[in-house]
Amino acid sequence: MSRAANARVMLTVDEFLVYDVPDGKAELVRGELRMSPSPGGRHGAVVTAITRRLLYLEDRGLGRLLSNAGFELVKLPKTVRAPDLAFVRADHLPPGGIGDGPMQVSPDLAVEVVSPSDTHARIRERLDDYRTSSVPLVWLVDPRRRTVTVIEGDRPPLVLGEQDALDGGTVIPDLRCKVGEFFQGLSP
């Protein structure tokens, strides 16, 4: 028997880990399976640009960068989020190393790049989940608007444009770059 395309699929975290998901990005949000289609070239180019800018963190042994890795947000029941890019400081990494399942720690930096399929409500929900889970720093990167919205702690969100300087706040204190570096080579 086939499941209707718009039927809600409810899972536990353990069921989610073995569920046969189609192509695309899968997350578990309070027990509901959420699928997103592959976002395309613009999205991939921006994630790669940000990754290149942050690779020095691993080179210096400051922590690990993770792309599309699942993070079980333990403050939210049955929730596994997969930011486009995440950074976990070395002192927050699991002592036995990174395993196959979702990370059992919240990222220190979660980077979400807005995809064509994202809705305002889904973006807001994702950002609220990170805040509830005490993620210290979140960057919401919008390739179409060429902005980065910085959410750090309880401070109001800060929207930066292409000419503005982005820093890593208290999470990555030595980071400073132009927001526009993330959007080089993209069509308007």
C-alpha positions in Angstrom: 0.0 0.0 0.0 1.5 3.4 -1.0 1.4 6.4 1.3 -0.1 9.6 -0.1 2.5 12.2 -1.0 1.1 14.7 1.6 0.5 12.2 4.4 2.3 13.0 7.6 4.9 10.4 8.7 5.4 10.3 12.4 8.6 8.6 13.8 10.7 8.3 16.9 14.4 9.2 16.5 15.4 5.5 16.3 12.8 4.9 13.5 14.0 8.1 11.7 17.6 6.8 11.7 16.6 3.7 9.7 13.7 5.1 7.7 14.1 4.8 3.9 13.9 8.5 2.8 13.9 9.6 -0.8 16.5 12.0 -2.2 16.7 15.4 -0.6 17.2 16.6 3.0 15.3 14.9 5.8 14.8 16.2 9.3 12.6 15.0 12.2 10.6 17.8 13.8 8.8 16.8 17.0 8.2 13.4 15.5 7.2 14.5 12.0 9.4 13.5 9.1 10.1 16.7 7.0 11.5 16.4 3.5 13.0 19.1 1.4 14.0 18.8 -2.3 17.7 19.2 -3.3 18.2 23.0 -3.3 20.3 23.5 -6.5 23.5 25.1 -7.5 23.2 28.6 -5.9 22.6 27.0 -2.5 25.6 24.6 -3.0 27.9 27.4 -4.1 27.1 29.4 -1.0 27.6 26.5 1.4 30.9 25.7 -0.3 32.0 29.4 0.0 31.2 29.5 3.7 32.9 26.1 4.3 36.1 27.4 2.6 36.1 30.4 4.8 35.8 28.3 8.0 38.2 25.4 7.2 40.9 27.1 9.2 38.9 26.1 12.3 39.7 22.4 11.7 43.3 23.2 10.6 43.9 24.8 13.9 42.2 22.0 15.9 39.5 24.4 17.2 36.7 22.0 16.3 34.9 20.2 13.4 32.8 21.5 10.5 29.9 19.3 9.6 27.8 19.5 6.5 24.1 18.3 6.6 24.9 16.3 9.8 21.9 15.5 12.0 21.8 17.0 15.5 19.4 15.6 18.0 18.0 18.6 19.8 17.5 17.0 23.1 15.5 19.9 24.5 12.9 19.2 21.9 11.3 15.8 21.8 11.9 13.7 18.7 13.7 16.4 16.8 16.7 16.0 14.6 17.8 19.1 12.7 20.4 19.1 9.9 21.8 22.5 9.3 23.5 23.1 6.0 26.8 23.7 7.8 27.6 23.4 11.5 30.6 24.0 13.7 31.2 22.1 17.0 34.1 23.4 19.2 36.7 20.8 20.0 35.7 20.8 23.7 32.1 20.0 22.8 32.9 17.0 20.5 32.1 13.5 21.8 35.0 12.0 23.7 34.8 8.8 21.7 34.7 10.5 18.4 31.9 11.2 15.9 29.7 8.2 15.2 27.0 7.3 12.6 23.9 8.6 14.4 22.9 12.2 15.0 25.2 14.3 17.1 24.1 14.4 20.8 25.3 17.9 21.2 24.0 21.2 19.9 26.3 22.9 17.3 28.1 26.0 18.4 27.4 27.5 15.0 24.5 26.5 12.8 24.4 27.8 9.3 21.2 27.7 7.3 21.2 28.8 3.7 17.7 29.7 2.5 16.6 27.3 -0.2 14.0 28.0 -3.0 11.6 25.6 -1.3 11.8 27.2 2.2 8.8 29.0 3.6 8.9 31.8 6.1 7.1 29.6 8.6 9.6 26.7 8.3 12.6 29.1 8.5 11.1 30.7 11.7 10.5 27.3 13.2 14.0 26.1 12.5 15.5 29.3 14.0 13.2 28.9 17.1 14.4 25.3 17.5 18.0 26.4 17.5 17.3 29.1 20.1 15.3 26.7 22.3 18.3 24.3 22.1 20.7 27.0 23.2 22.7 27.1 19.9 25.0 30.1 20.7 25.3 31.3 17.1 23.1 30.9 14.0 23.7 32.4 10.6 20.7 32.5 8.2 22.1 33.1 4.8 19.8 34.4 2.0 21.5 34.0 -1.4 18.8 35.9 -3.2 18.9 38.9 -0.9 22.6 38.5 -0.4 22.3 38.9 3.4 23.3 37.1 6.5 21.1 37.3 9.6 23.1 36.8 12.7 21.3 35.3 15.7 23.5 35.2 18.8 22.2 34.4 22.2 19.3 36.7 23.4 20.4 39.6 21.2 18.0 40.8 18.5 18.8 39.4 15.1 21.2 41.5 13.0 20.8 41.6 9.3 24.1 42.2 7.4 24.3 43.1 3.7 27.0 42.3 1.1 29.3 45.2 2.1 29.0 44.5 5.8 31.6 42.7 7.9 30.6 39.4 9.5 32.3 38.2 12.6 32.1 35.0 14.6 31.0 36.6 17.9 32.0 34.7 21.0 31.9 31.4 19.2 34.6 32.1 16.6 36.3 35.3 18.0 39.0 35.6 15.3 36.6 35.4 12.3 36.0 38.5 10.2 35.0 38.6 6.6 32.8 40.5 4.2 29.3 39.0 3.7 29.7 39.5 0.0 32.5 36.8 -0.1 29.7 34.1 0.3 27.9 35.3 -2.9 30.8 35.7 -5.4 30.0 34.3 -8.8 26.3 34.0 -8.3 23.8 35.4 -10.7 21.6 38.3 -9.5 
